[in-house]
Amino acid sequence: MTKFISALTGIAAAMFGVAHAEPPVPAFSFAEVWSKVATHSKMQKAGSFDADAASVANDRAARHQWPHLSLDARVFATQDPAMSFFSRLAQRSVTMNDFAPEALNYPGRATYERVTLGFDWPIYEGGSRSALSDFQESLLDSKRLENRAIQVAEFAKTAELYGALLIAKEREDTIAPVRDLLGSTISNYAIGIKANPIGHSGLLGMQALRNRIDGELTANAAKRMTAARALAILAEELPDRFRPKNQDFLEFTDGIFSRGTRTDSFAVLAQEAASRGMSNLTRAEKAKFLPKIAVFSEGYLAGGDRSSATGYTAGVYLQWDLFNAQNFGSVREASLRGSAAESRADAKRQQERLEADQLSGALNATRAAIDLASRSIVLMEQQTEISRKLFKNGMINALQFTEVLSRRIDAILSRSEAQEQYLSMMSRLMTIYPLQLGPAQLGDKT
């Protein structure tokens, strides 16, 4: 009976465990994560809207040579002497009686209609409209480059967060075996009594190392959760708990941060385009001192209390500001603004190239440190196995075995720290030199 109850209890416990088992943590590749981030990026959407608005403005400015057509239609009632006389004159219906003083001064109230169609075609504007069109084109280039800079920055940030998940996973996978070995050793360690100072000291050392490992694993879990949560916020469609797909850290960075041939960042190129736009504004300011010539014509249909008639006017006109005090100094102001924009672009390029040179040297050293730490970890794994056998056979004491495990943990943490530095520097370098990134990688829809 007791065995039967125990069996039922075991079956119930198994069923309860299956029913309440946690679902597996889903795995996502970097391409999947970046696709979701790019789709939901608020900054990229804002940049895209800015670029679209600049494109519309550029199209509008490019039509500066088109003629201007206008239509004016009105119906009005008046007893104003001048308005009444000229409205009847436009109807071509003025008679001798209309010149009588009484008729001129007191025409009486009447209703009139007038429809006017105007045509204005600029022939020469001193190059002002052309300069403004070129300015809008430069502004469009600048906005598009700014949007690319936003895409690269978010791509680099996403890659850095995803790389942090890989580092955290690798760190946990390499530390966990050491903790398991240490835990089994402590549980099987028989010489733990205080009467044996050497054995007791070794036990205390193992327990202290285990506490250190537990602390490192807790900190590692916090880093992993922080990176995963940040990606979930950026992507909006990712669960709070997910894991990266199995991939070597250096294979990931080499595949994502492959160096291209571009020598300037998109941010620098955007500032250069903006400075070119300022030079076009200088041309527009110079055009204020030049004449403007245009062809015009105007036709009308007038109607009223007597008749209706049509008429037209056509010709050429010239407009020229011979004196306008507000225009004095405008060319120099625009020129200085253009020079300032160009200097800012040159300064940013110089700053980024200096930073890139520093990062390149540090990257080589950090990568070498990662390789050395990886080789040291392999050697420490072999040493751990040998030391375990020696400790089991009593040829080394607990303190010596603990020292081997501690050095192995040091090598693991050293590699993780170097990987984090390498990832951060690669992410920054990527924003300076937008590497081999095509539209597909950046998530462009076009």
NORVENVEN-V332437 format. One line per field, one symbol per residue. psi: psi as a letter, one per 20 degrees, with the letter a starting at -180 (. if undefined). burial: + if it has 9 or more other ideal C-beta (glycine too) atoms within 8 Angstrom, else -. A space follows every 10 residues. Layout:
# NORVENVEN-V332437
psi: ???
burial: ???
This chain:
# NORVENVEN-V332437
psi: gghgghgggg gggghggghj pqqqpqpprh hgghghghhj phghgghggg hgghgghggg hikhiqrppq popqpqpqjp ggggghhhhh ilkprhhijq gghghmirpr pqqpppoqpp opgpkjjghg ghghghghhg gghghghhhg ggghgggghg gghhgggggh gghhhghggg ggghgghioh mjqihngggh hhghgghghg ggghghhghg hggghgghgg hhgghhiqqh orqqqppqgh hghhhglppb ipiqrhgghg hghhhhhhhh hghhhhihjq rppqpqqpqq opqbigaqrr rrpqaqqppo ohpohhipih ghghghhghg ghhhggghgg ghhghhgghg ghggghhhhg gghghhgghh gghggghggg hhjjiqrhgg hhhghghggg gghgggghgg gggghhgghh hgnobmorhg hikqi.
burial: ---------- ---------- ------++-+ --++++++-+ +--+--++-+ +-+++-++-- ++-+-----+ -------++- +--++-++-+ +-+----+-- --++--+--+ -+++++++++ ++--++++++ ++++++++++ ++++++++++ ++++++++++ ++++++++++ ++-+++-++- +++-++--+- +------+++ +++-+++-++ -+++-++--+ +-++--++++ ++-++--+-- -+++----+- -++--++--+ ---+++++++ ++++++++++ ++++++++-+ -+++++++++ ++++---++- ---------- ------+--+ +-+++-++-- ++-++--++- -++-++--++ -++--++-++ --++-++--+ +-++--++-+ +-----++++ ++-++++++- ++++++-+++ ++++++++++ +++++-+--- -++---
